[in-house]
Amino acid sequence: MDLKSGYPYWAVKNGLMQAFPPLQDDVQCDVVIVGGGITAALIAQELTARDFDVVVVEQRDIGWGSSAASTALLQYEIDTHLVDLARQYDEKRAVLAYSACAAAIRDLHTLAKDVRDVEFAMQESLYYASRARDVEALRDEFRMRVKHGFDVEWLDTGALRSRYALTAPAGILSRLAARVDPYRMAHRLFQRVARQGNRVFDRTVIEALEPGPRSVRLRTRDGVNLRCRHAVLAAGYASQQWLSRNVARNRSSYAFITDPIDPAALGPLANTLVWESARPYLYLRSTGDGRLLVGGEDDAIDIPARRDRRVEKKARVLERKLRKLFPHLPLTPSFSWAGTFAETADGLPFFGPHTELGPRVHFALAYGGNGITYSMIGAGLIAARLEGRKHPLADFFSFGRVG
């Protein structure tokens, strides 16, 4: 299925960075990773660093699925408020999830410095109340974050106007956030994995998966066989094809990017991610070359042709909203696109085996607005499972979590 519409900026900016060969001969290895986006790349990097013999297979060109359409706002803040997550489960697990996301941003920073040239930059995150009636919920959220040591600041109407030229009732400023070029980072990670002796194949479609008590056998559409000790399904929402019932719902998000804006006009938006309390929410962040990337207008459309037809209209709506928020900004939209993603009911991911496929098939479903942050956590969680080690989030991020 086509996962994106229009002209995603990362694909336009980077082009096809490297073509990997399709798989043509039978292989054996420790781990087969199905998927070629940023989630699979982070897992492949982690397992390679731990001396696993890894084979990666992707049905498209590497990075050409949802990663090329991602807007890549890296936040510890989950789409579900900390307060609401604590109410649904318990406060200890909610804080553990938020804290793990915060640690993941720092881990991504360290990894990006090592990989280099992936447009990574540390940022702040401004979460503002879209309406006056949202202020009370934001204040409750702020108090719980302060209680558990998150570095946040409460901004009232005056502070938002003076510091960001933003007219809104109130907001929470988080000191920890980041941005990255997800397509470029995925490519550079896979290139590193290949240089270190592991194998990466694209344009290779997995048609059958047969888990056994001691191994897993996969077969491609061309009849090539892969045998491994463990399989990791990290193909985004397409991974759900291996389950009898979907564990998330498909959504599409729309985005556009501007021409470069003068740094003096951008001001603090150059280093601040911005998003709102309304659902679906408007979000924006800058790029390394001084553009603004704006997204939102999410809907339940996952049929490519219907999504294609909506891109330009949705982009115009987003542009009008941005001009209303920041009327002083000189905006010239240059590219617009849409991407399909999956979203769980509680905003949390799923990592690990499912009862339908047994203990040797591991899902890596980094669903929701925190996909890249979750993927960084998931890389460590999957590695711990394969090595027989405990991970503090193994149960909470599993298919078996309960409220």
Salt bridges, closest charged atoms under 4 A:
ASP2 OD2 - ARG307 NH2 3.96
ASP30 OD1 - ARG229 NH1 3.42
GLU46 OE2 - ARG50 NE 2.74
ASP53 OD1 - ARG199 NH2 3.34
GLU58 OE2 - ARG60 NH1 3.74
ASP61 OD1 - ARG203 NE 3.77
GLU77 OE2 - ARG145 NH1 2.80
ASP84 OD2 - HIS81 ND1 3.96
ASP84 OD1 - ARG87 NH1 2.70
ASP90 OD2 - ARG93 NE 2.81
GLU91 OE2 - LYS147 NZ 2.79
GLU91 OE2 - HIS148 NE2 2.58
ASP114 OD2 - ARG192 NH2 2.75
ASP117 OD2 - ARG184 NH2 2.73
GLU119 OE1 - LYS13 NZ 3.50
GLU124 OE2 - ARG175 NH1 3.16
ASP134 OD2 - ARG131 NH2 3.10
ASP140 OD1 - ARG143 NH1 3.58
GLU141 OE2 - ARG145 NE 3.09
ASP151 OD1 - ARG175 NE 3.95
GLU153 OE2 - ARG163 NH1 2.86
GLU153 OE1 - ARG175 NH2 2.52
ASP181 OD2 - LYS13 NZ 3.35
ASP202 OD1 - ARG203 NE 2.85
GLU210 OE1 - ARG217 NH2 2.97
GLU210 OE2 - ARG219 NH1 3.92
ASP259 OD1 - ARG291 NH1 4.00
ASP289 OD2 - ARG291 NE 2.93
GLU297 OE2 - LYS321 NZ 2.63
ASP299 OD2 - ARG310 NH1 3.09
ASP299 OD2 - LYS314 NZ 3.20
GLU319 OE2 - ARG323 NH2 2.75
GLU343 OE1 - ARG249 NH2 2.85
GLU343 OE1 - ARG251 NE 3.90
ASP346 OD2 - ARG401 NE 2.79
GLU387 OE1 - ARG50 NH1 3.21
GLU387 OE1 - ARG389 NE 2.75
